Amino acid sequence: MEMEVRAGVVLAALSLSLFSYCCSAASLITPQNILNGTVGGEITFDISVDPVDLTASAGTWKFGSNVVVTWTNSNPVYTNDYKGRVEVTFATGTLKFNKLFATDSGEYTVTITTAPSTLNLNGRVELKVYDPVSVPTIQSNVTNPVEFNDTVTLTCTASGSDVSYRWFNGSSELSDTQRVHLSADNRNLTISGVLRSDDGPFYCYVYNHVSKNFSKPFNLDVKYGPDLPTLSVSLNKSVYTAGSSLTLQCSAQSNPTAQYQWFLNGTSLNKRSQQLEIKNIQVDQAGNYTCWAFNNVTLRYAAVHTVIDVIGDGNSLTTAGIVAIAVCSVLLVLAVTALVVFLLIRHRRSSTGSSKSSSPTTKPEDGLVYSTPTFLKEPGDRKSKQNADPNAQYANISKQPQVQSNTATEYAELRRK
């Protein structure tokens, strides 16, 4: 009887012990998130048993329905597809891949048996294996985009798994605007009505869960211009003396560099350089100088002009000066003619009056005697007056030619005898 009681106590204690193990909070701790790996790289499925006094005396890892490894105590058995590239830690069941393949992506399950109790614990791990992204390249659909005319699309290309794309202009990330549009996958960047300021540098940034890369800088060679040229004149003046040198310099913003052509009063000078130099300018080279700038890619023109006047060097006159002198001469002749007519009329009236009141031999008292008007050869020349008949009084009318349009005139001098 006593022996039966003792056996009952032992069985009760053993049952309680087994119950405590079975009903304890033992669990298998596995990674909760998806694990990301790189083709050719390594990854470890870290798992552990809770409580820590339990160990995995046996276990099995499966990939889908395929066995990766199974072990009892310290005797692992690896299947052929995983030999040499996976290894298991017996105490915890941790599995390490030394070399990943793209085909390793998927769900893995593990079952272990604990010791000293024989609890069966289960766990799962999800793995995604990615090809790393390559260095991306950028290509444009237009080789020589023309400002305002062309729409440019830049395409980023990179190899890898699940590649994502982002675009940068310099250090600024690009997003959709009125002129800039990104495709749904961000792989294409489109710029409408390209401007010269859209030259870049552009960068394409690619990435996935395991790698990232930047492209080399890409610059757009936007063709533009020519803008309105600027024209500089040597010595910054517009009037030159005949025989002097004239240099004109024309410049216009343009890509590619503008070509230039020069015209004088609408006639081509057959000068196609940026600078026009005339070392011995003459009066007939005065006029309107025009510089035309031309871009042979955009097929656009722009022009600027300036007026250059050339005056005589003492022996020659400009066209404007000659015209001015001619006009003044005509006016002077008309004035002299009118004066002569006036003097003749006065003379006839005076003679008629004298003949009625006195004899022909009697000289009139306080009468005015006029001479025929003459022109002095040089302004200020009184030599002709000194050599003239002292008994005659002349009306001296002369003109003084000037380089400028001003003409000095000496009026007739009327003296009493």
Buried (B, 14 or more C-beta within 10 A) or exposed (E): EEEEEEEEEEEEEEEEEEEEBEEEEBBBEBBEEEBBBBBEBEBBBBBBBEEEEBBBBBBBBBBEEEBBBBBEEEEBEBBEBBEEBBBBBBBBBBBBBEEBEBEBBEEBBBBBBBBEBEBEBEBEBEBBBBBBBBEBEBEBEBEBBBBEEBBBBBBBBBEBBEBBBBBBBEEEEBEEEEEBBBEEEBBBBBBEBBBBEBBBBBBBBBBBBBBBBBBEEBEBEBBBBBBEBEBEBBEEEEEBBBBBEBEBBBBBBBBBBBBBBBBBEEEEBEBEEBBBEBEEBEBEBBBEBBBBBBBEEBEBEBBBEEEBBBBBEEEBBBEBBBEBBEEBEEEBEEBBEEBBEEBEEEBEEBEEEBEEEEEEEEEBEEEBBBBEBBEBEEEEEEEBEEEBEEEEBBBBBBBEBBBEEEBEBBEBEEEEE
